[in-house]
Every structure is written in C-alpha cells, then in structure tokens.
Amino acid sequence: MARRETWHIFCTVVDNFGDIGVTWRLARQLIREQGRSVTLWVDDLESFSRIEPAIDPSKTYQQVGGANIRRWHSAFPDVEPADVVIEAFACHLPEKYVMRMAKQTPRAAWINLEYLCAEKWIEESHMLPSPHPHLPLTKYFFFPGFTAKTGGLLRERDVIARRDALWADAKAQRDFWASIDVPADTGDAVRVSLFGYKNSGLASLLDAWVGGPNPVLCLLPESPLAQDAQAHLGSTSRRLERGQLAIHILPFMPQDDYDTLLALCDINFVRGEDSFLRAQWAGKPFIWHIYPQADEAHLPKLEAFLDLYTAHLDPASTARVKYAWHHWNLGQDMRAPWRDFAAGRGVLEPYGADWASRLAASPSLAEKLADFVDKLL
C-alpha cells in the first residue's frame, strides 16, 4: 500500500472548466490509484459543481469522491500545511500558508504543476528546483508531457479498457444516449461533439454542415459558442434543425459522462487542456482549439503537438489534419477544411485508437508525480 502522506492541491479557476477539470481528475487518481490523502483547495466551487454534481457550492468544507474539498477564500484559514503541496498552473499560494511551510520540519514537497505541453524545451525544465528568494523552501517544476523525459499524462489505469468495453456494449451506448435525450439511431449522420472557445470560424462550419452532402448531428455543450450557434441559425431553441444539420445543446456533464460522449462521437472538437487530452483517450478524430494567448504565443505550442501527433501519419492525412486545425484555431473559413477532414475518417479513426494505446503504454502523470514525491520526502 502506498504511503498516506497528506497532499494539498491548490487550484484557481481561470477559464471555468479546464483548470478544475485537470486538478479534480488528478486528485481522484492520486486517491484511487496511489492511495494518497488529498485535499483540494478551489476558489470557484460553482464552476466545479458543473462538472462534479456532488459538489455543493455553498459549503466551505465537504468530502467528495474520497477527497477533502475546501473553498479557497481570500481570508485563508490558519491550517497546517500538507506533506505535499501542489500549485496547479502557477497559482500563488496564500502567504500565511507559505510562511507556515517554512517552519515545518521536515519541509513539504512543494511542486508547481505546469500546463501540458508538447514543446521540446519542457524536457530540460521538468523537475528543476527553484529556491525561494527569502525562505528555506524549494519549489520544483513538474511538466506533464508526451515523452519519457516529462511528467507523463493524466490517465486512469483502465481508461483504454473502459473505452473498448463501451465500444463493444450496444446496450450501454443506448442507455447513455437516452440519459442525455439524444437518439441512439440517427442513420448515417456523423456525430460531432463541439466544445470550444468563441471562434469566428463557427459560422462557416455550421454552414458546411447545413449544406453538406451528409447529415451531421452536433452535440454542443452550453457555452458562449452555443449561443453564437443559436444566433447564426436564428433560434434560441436547444434543438435546431437546418438542412443536413441537427444540433442538440447539452447541459454540462459530469466528467465521466463527457468522456463517454467523446468515445461515442465520430469527431470531437475540444478546447484547452482537459478535453484535449480526453479526446485523445477517446481514440477518435479530433480538432483542438488551443487556449488563445497574446501575441499568438499559443501557436508554437499547437505546432509542436501537431508535429508529434502526425509523426506516424501518411503525408495526405497529416496535411488534412493540419489544414483543419490551423483554420479552426485562426478562426478562418471551415467549409473546405471540414470536408477534407471528414473525408479522412477512414484513416484517422484507427490512427486515433493506436495513438491512444501508444500513449497509455507509458506511466501516467499520477504515477510519475507520486514517484517523484516519494523520492523527495
């Protein structure tokens, strides 16, 4: 049995769902698979509750899924620091908490968990120490990534087995579609999940679906993007039909249900970090909308992943993936890129499943993080 040292994970919710989505998955995996005792400090329980319905946003303290959930107020309580302290995505710990860490004996393992990235430079920065300028504390930078020299990927041990079992279980598939009020049998319609940031390419994508040669069923979570789709199609209804397109606007789902949605759709549009990685475990063709940054600083990160993801693809398939991803991320006309991307499903579907299996052969983020902490303590 793994050690039962205490872990505190701190999360500030920046874009509503990505940061809390990642930290909540990590907390659950550390508890279930590594036997750790985890407290998750979160500043926005309202957003948290949209992906985990068991969360009560009115409570300062609660226990959910084996984790202690604490609301992170500006007036931070006087608590004993944990043995392991994780700053998720460079959030800043409360000053009084850091001062207490400096007085601990032995010192806590202090880790800055960085964003997932495919750029090569993270291999040199992974696990580097950063001494505090004034206090006897050292923080370590931990970079999730796709190669052996990084911190690995957030993944449950059985993620591939559960997905494959779902693919083989027709009843489970019917039950899922019924649970979200979506028809299980839609003929030859292409099922597309559409989750993204606001995008000037949306109107052209919708037009491509409306006037395309094949029917499309679009499953669109509640979001500003969904509101833009309604505005473009001239309706506030949650069920829209125009030409070859049918749209179902869905309420936000618990994470496990969203994972099921990705696994059962034919093509997935995803955004940020959490849904980006879950689309890869789903093993289906996908288009990623990376989080936009000032001065287009996000585009080299996009290119780094595209180069890695397409490394084993044939040139024609590589070109169609990059064509669609570039146009979507730049907010450009999506009509031709969509037709080209959809036409490549015969190659991209088995490739996606193979890509997921190759990634799953390496140790997960939770495993690598637990191992690193064990060596520090």
C-alpha positions as CSV (number, residue, x, y, z in Angstrom):
1,M,0.0,0.0,0.0
2,A,1.3,3.5,-0.9
3,R,2.2,5.9,1.8
4,R,-0.6,8.0,3.3
5,E,1.1,11.3,3.5
6,T,-1.1,14.4,3.1
7,W,-1.4,16.3,-0.2
8,H,-2.8,19.8,-0.7
9,I,-3.7,20.7,-4.3
10,F,-4.4,24.4,-4.9
11,C,-6.5,25.5,-7.9
12,T,-7.7,28.8,-9.1
13,V,-10.3,28.5,-11.8
14,V,-9.2,30.6,-14.8
15,D,-11.3,29.6,-17.8
16,N,-14.2,28.0,-15.9
17,F,-13.5,24.3,-16.5
18,G,-10.0,23.4,-17.7
19,D,-8.0,24.1,-14.5
20,I,-10.5,22.5,-12.2
21,G,-11.1,19.6,-14.6
22,V,-7.4,18.7,-14.6
23,T,-6.9,19.1,-10.8
24,W,-10.1,17.1,-10.0
25,R,-9.0,14.2,-12.2
26,L,-5.5,14.3,-10.6
27,A,-6.9,14.3,-7.1
28,R,-9.2,11.3,-7.8
29,Q,-6.3,9.3,-9.4
30,L,-3.9,10.1,-6.5
31,I,-6.6,8.8,-4.1
32,R,-7.8,5.8,-6.0
33,E,-4.6,4.6,-7.7
34,Q,-1.8,5.9,-5.4
35,G,-3.5,5.7,-2.0
36,R,-2.8,9.3,-1.1
37,S,-4.8,11.6,1.2
38,V,-5.8,14.6,-0.8
39,T,-7.3,18.0,0.0
40,L,-8.3,20.1,-3.0
41,W,-8.5,23.9,-2.4
42,V,-10.6,25.6,-5.1
43,D,-11.6,29.3,-5.4
44,D,-14.7,28.7,-7.6
45,L,-16.9,25.9,-6.4
46,E,-19.7,27.0,-8.7
47,S,-17.7,26.0,-11.8
48,F,-16.5,22.9,-10.1
49,S,-20.1,21.8,-9.4
50,R,-20.9,21.9,-13.2
51,I,-18.5,19.0,-13.9
52,E,-19.0,17.3,-10.5
53,P,-22.7,17.4,-9.4
54,A,-21.8,16.1,-5.9
55,I,-20.1,19.4,-5.1
56,D,-22.2,21.8,-3.0
57,P,-21.0,25.3,-3.9
58,S,-22.4,26.7,-0.6
59,K,-20.1,24.6,1.6
60,T,-16.7,25.7,2.8
61,Y,-15.7,22.1,3.5
62,Q,-17.0,18.8,2.1
63,Q,-15.9,15.3,1.2
64,V,-16.5,14.1,-2.3
65,G,-15.0,11.1,-4.1
66,G,-12.6,10.4,-1.2
67,A,-11.2,13.9,-1.4
68,N,-11.5,16.8,1.1
69,I,-12.8,19.8,-0.8
70,R,-12.1,23.2,0.7
71,R,-13.2,26.6,-0.6
72,W,-10.2,28.8,-1.1
73,H,-11.2,32.2,0.4
74,S,-9.1,35.3,0.2
75,A,-9.1,35.2,4.0
76,F,-7.3,31.9,4.2
77,P,-7.7,29.9,7.4
78,D,-4.8,29.0,9.7
79,V,-4.2,25.4,8.6
80,E,-1.3,23.1,8.9
81,P,0.5,22.7,5.5
82,A,0.4,19.2,4.0
83,D,3.4,16.9,3.4
84,V,3.0,17.6,-0.4
85,V,1.8,21.0,-1.7
86,I,0.9,21.4,-5.4
87,E,0.4,24.7,-7.0
88,A,-1.7,23.9,-10.1
89,F,-0.7,26.1,-13.1
90,A,1.3,28.7,-11.2
91,C,-1.4,29.8,-8.9
92,H,0.0,31.7,-5.9
93,L,-0.2,30.1,-2.5
94,P,-1.6,32.2,0.4
95,E,1.3,34.0,2.0
96,K,0.4,32.8,5.5
97,Y,0.4,29.2,4.2
98,V,3.9,29.6,2.7
99,M,5.2,31.1,6.0
100,R,4.0,28.0,7.9
101,M,5.6,25.8,5.3
102,A,8.9,27.4,6.0
103,K,8.6,26.5,9.7
104,Q,7.8,22.8,9.0
105,T,10.2,20.0,9.8
106,P,10.7,18.2,7.6
107,R,9.9,20.6,4.7
108,A,7.0,19.9,2.4
109,A,7.5,18.7,-1.1
110,W,6.4,21.9,-3.0
111,I,5.5,21.4,-6.6
112,N,4.4,23.7,-9.4
113,L,2.3,21.6,-11.7
114,E,2.6,23.2,-15.2
115,Y,0.3,23.1,-18.2
116,L,0.5,20.2,-20.6
117,C,2.8,21.0,-23.5
118,A,4.5,19.1,-26.4
119,E,7.4,21.6,-26.9
120,K,10.9,20.1,-26.5
121,W,12.1,22.6,-24.0
122,I,10.0,21.2,-21.2
123,E,12.2,18.1,-21.1
124,E,15.1,20.3,-19.8
125,S,12.8,22.2,-17.4
126,H,11.0,19.2,-15.9
127,M,11.7,18.6,-12.2
128,L,14.1,21.6,-11.9
129,P,14.3,23.1,-8.5
130,S,13.6,26.8,-7.7
131,P,14.8,28.0,-4.3
132,H,12.6,30.6,-2.6
133,P,14.4,34.0,-2.6
134,H,13.9,34.6,1.1
135,L,12.7,31.4,2.8
136,P,14.3,28.0,3.3
137,L,12.0,26.4,0.7
138,T,12.4,24.9,-2.7
139,K,9.8,24.5,-5.3
140,Y,10.0,22.0,-8.2
141,F,8.6,22.4,-11.6
142,F,6.7,19.4,-12.9
143,F,5.7,19.4,-16.6
144,P,3.2,16.9,-17.9
145,G,4.1,15.8,-21.4
146,F,4.1,13.2,-24.1
147,T,7.7,11.9,-23.9
148,A,9.6,9.8,-21.4
149,K,11.6,12.8,-20.2
150,T,8.4,14.6,-19.0
151,G,5.9,14.1,-16.2
152,G,3.5,11.9,-18.2
153,L,-0.2,12.3,-19.0
154,L,-3.3,12.4,-16.8
155,R,-4.8,9.0,-17.3
156,E,-6.7,6.4,-15.3
157,R,-5.1,2.9,-15.4
158,D,-8.2,1.4,-17.1
159,V,-9.0,4.2,-19.5
160,I,-8.4,2.2,-22.7
161,A,-10.1,-0.9,-21.3
162,R,-13.2,1.0,-20.3
163,R,-13.4,2.7,-23.6
164,D,-13.1,-0.5,-25.5
165,A,-15.8,-2.2,-23.3
166,L,-18.1,0.7,-24.1
167,W,-17.5,0.4,-27.9
168,A,-18.4,-3.3,-27.6
169,D,-21.6,-2.8,-25.4
170,A,-24.6,-1.7,-27.6
171,K,-26.9,-1.5,-24.5
172,A,-24.5,0.8,-22.6
173,Q,-24.4,3.0,-25.7
174,R,-28.2,3.2,-26.0
175,D,-28.5,3.8,-22.3
176,F,-26.1,6.7,-22.5
177,W,-27.8,8.4,-25.4
178,A,-31.2,8.0,-23.6
179,S,-29.7,9.6,-20.5
180,I,-28.9,12.8,-22.4
181,D,-32.1,12.7,-24.6
182,V,-30.3,12.1,-27.8
183,P,-31.5,9.4,-30.4
184,A,-29.4,6.3,-30.3
185,D,-30.1,5.6,-34.0
186,T,-29.5,8.6,-36.3
187,G,-28.9,6.6,-39.5
188,D,-25.7,7.7,-41.3
189,A,-25.4,11.0,-39.6
190,V,-21.9,12.0,-38.4
191,R,-22.0,12.6,-34.7
192,V,-19.8,15.6,-33.7
193,S,-19.2,17.0,-30.3
194,L,-18.4,20.7,-30.4
195,F,-16.6,22.3,-27.4
196,G,-14.5,25.4,-27.9
197,Y,-13.8,29.0,-27.3
198,K,-15.6,31.7,-29.2
199,N,-14.5,31.3,-32.8
200,S,-15.0,33.4,-35.9
201,G,-14.9,30.2,-38.0
202,L,-18.0,28.9,-36.4
203,A,-20.5,30.3,-38.9
204,S,-18.7,28.7,-41.9
205,L,-18.5,25.4,-40.0
206,L,-22.2,25.4,-39.4
207,D,-22.9,26.4,-43.0
208,A,-20.8,23.5,-44.1
209,W,-22.9,21.1,-42.0
210,V,-26.2,22.6,-43.1
211,G,-25.4,22.4,-46.8
212,G,-23.1,19.3,-46.8
213,P,-23.7,16.0,-48.6
214,N,-24.1,14.0,-45.3
215,P,-26.3,14.6,-42.2
216,V,-24.5,15.9,-39.1
217,L,-25.7,15.6,-35.5
218,C,-23.9,18.2,-33.5
219,L,-23.8,17.8,-29.7
220,L,-22.9,21.2,-28.2
221,P,-22.4,21.9,-24.5
222,E,-23.9,25.1,-23.0
223,S,-21.4,27.9,-23.6
224,P,-20.9,31.2,-25.5
225,L,-20.1,29.1,-28.5
226,A,-23.6,27.5,-28.3
227,Q,-25.1,31.0,-28.0
228,D,-23.2,32.0,-31.2
229,A,-24.5,28.9,-33.0
230,Q,-28.1,29.8,-32.0
231,A,-27.6,33.3,-33.2
232,H,-26.2,32.3,-36.5
233,L,-29.1,29.8,-37.1
234,G,-31.7,32.3,-35.9
235,S,-33.2,30.4,-33.0
236,T,-32.9,30.1,-29.2
237,S,-34.1,26.5,-29.2
238,R,-32.0,23.8,-27.7
239,R,-32.9,21.5,-30.6
240,L,-32.2,23.0,-34.0
241,E,-32.5,21.5,-37.5
242,R,-31.3,23.3,-40.6
243,G,-30.8,21.4,-43.9
244,Q,-28.4,18.5,-43.1
245,L,-27.7,19.7,-39.6
246,A,-29.3,18.8,-36.3
247,I,-28.0,20.5,-33.1
248,H,-28.6,19.3,-29.6
249,I,-27.4,21.8,-26.9
250,L,-26.5,19.9,-23.8
251,P,-26.1,20.9,-20.2
252,F,-22.7,20.4,-18.7
253,M,-21.9,16.8,-17.8
254,P,-20.0,15.1,-15.0
255,Q,-16.5,14.3,-16.3
256,D,-17.2,10.5,-16.7
257,D,-20.3,11.3,-18.9
258,Y,-18.3,13.7,-21.0
259,D,-15.6,11.1,-21.5
260,T,-18.4,8.7,-22.7
261,L,-19.7,11.3,-25.1
262,L,-16.2,11.7,-26.7
263,A,-15.8,8.0,-27.0
264,L,-19.1,7.6,-28.8
265,C,-18.9,10.6,-31.2
266,D,-17.3,10.2,-34.6
267,I,-15.4,13.5,-34.5
268,N,-14.7,15.7,-31.5
269,F,-13.9,19.4,-31.3
270,V,-12.3,20.2,-28.0
271,R,-10.5,23.1,-26.2
272,G,-8.0,23.9,-23.6
273,E,-6.2,21.0,-21.8
274,D,-8.7,18.7,-20.1
275,S,-11.0,17.9,-23.0
276,F,-7.9,18.0,-25.4
277,L,-6.4,15.0,-23.5
278,R,-9.7,13.2,-23.0
279,A,-10.3,13.4,-26.8
280,Q,-7.0,11.5,-27.2
281,W,-8.0,8.7,-24.8
282,A,-11.3,8.5,-26.7
283,G,-9.4,7.4,-29.8
284,K,-11.4,9.3,-32.3
285,P,-10.5,12.0,-34.9
286,F,-10.5,15.4,-33.2
287,I,-9.8,19.1,-33.7
288,W,-8.2,21.0,-30.8
289,H,-8.9,24.7,-30.1
290,I,-5.8,25.7,-28.1
291,Y,-6.3,28.4,-25.4
292,P,-5.5,31.7,-27.3
293,Q,-2.7,33.8,-25.8
294,A,-1.5,37.3,-26.5
295,D,0.9,37.8,-29.5
296,E,-0.1,34.4,-30.8
297,A,2.2,32.7,-28.2
298,H,0.0,29.6,-28.3
299,L,0.7,28.8,-32.0
300,P,4.2,27.3,-31.5
301,K,2.6,25.0,-28.8
302,L,-0.1,24.0,-31.3
303,E,2.6,23.2,-34.0
304,A,4.7,21.2,-31.5
305,F,1.8,18.9,-30.7
306,L,0.7,18.6,-34.4
307,D,4.2,17.5,-35.3
308,L,4.2,14.9,-32.6
309,Y,0.7,13.7,-33.2
310,T,1.1,13.3,-37.0
311,A,4.6,11.8,-36.9
312,H,3.3,8.3,-37.9
313,L,0.6,9.5,-40.3
314,D,0.8,9.4,-44.0
315,P,1.5,12.8,-45.7
316,A,-2.0,13.2,-47.1
317,S,-3.6,12.6,-43.7
318,T,-1.1,14.8,-42.0
319,A,-1.9,17.6,-44.4
320,R,-5.7,17.3,-43.8
321,V,-5.3,17.3,-40.0
322,K,-3.1,20.5,-40.1
323,Y,-5.4,22.1,-42.6
324,A,-8.4,21.8,-40.4
325,W,-6.6,22.6,-37.1
326,H,-5.0,25.7,-38.5
327,H,-8.2,27.1,-39.9
328,W,-10.1,26.4,-36.7
329,N,-7.5,28.0,-34.5
330,L,-7.1,31.0,-36.7
331,G,-10.9,31.5,-37.0
332,Q,-10.9,31.0,-40.7
333,D,-13.4,29.6,-43.2
334,M,-14.0,26.0,-42.2
335,R,-16.1,24.8,-45.2
336,A,-13.2,23.2,-47.2
337,P,-11.2,22.1,-44.2
338,W,-14.2,20.3,-42.7
339,R,-15.0,18.4,-45.9
340,D,-11.4,17.3,-46.2
341,F,-11.1,16.3,-42.6
342,A,-14.3,14.3,-42.6
343,A,-13.3,12.6,-45.7
344,G,-10.2,11.2,-43.9
345,R,-12.1,9.4,-41.1
346,G,-11.2,6.0,-42.6
347,V,-7.6,6.6,-41.7
348,L,-7.9,9.0,-38.7
349,E,-10.2,6.7,-36.7
350,P,-7.8,3.7,-36.4
351,Y,-4.9,6.1,-36.1
352,G,-6.5,7.8,-33.1
353,A,-7.1,4.5,-31.3
354,D,-3.5,3.4,-32.0
355,W,-2.2,6.8,-30.8
356,A,-4.1,6.4,-27.5
357,S,-2.7,2.9,-27.0
358,R,0.9,4.1,-27.5
359,L,0.4,6.9,-25.1
360,A,-1.1,4.6,-22.5
361,A,1.9,2.3,-22.5
362,S,3.9,5.0,-20.5
363,P,3.5,5.8,-16.8
364,S,0.7,8.3,-16.0
365,L,1.1,11.8,-14.5
366,A,-0.2,10.5,-11.1
367,E,2.3,7.6,-11.1
368,K,5.2,9.9,-12.0
369,L,4.2,12.6,-9.6
370,A,3.8,10.1,-6.7
371,D,7.2,8.5,-7.5
372,F,8.9,11.9,-7.6
373,V,7.3,12.9,-4.3
374,D,8.4,9.6,-2.6
375,K,12.0,10.4,-3.6
376,L,11.8,13.9,-2.2
377,L,10.3,13.0,1.2
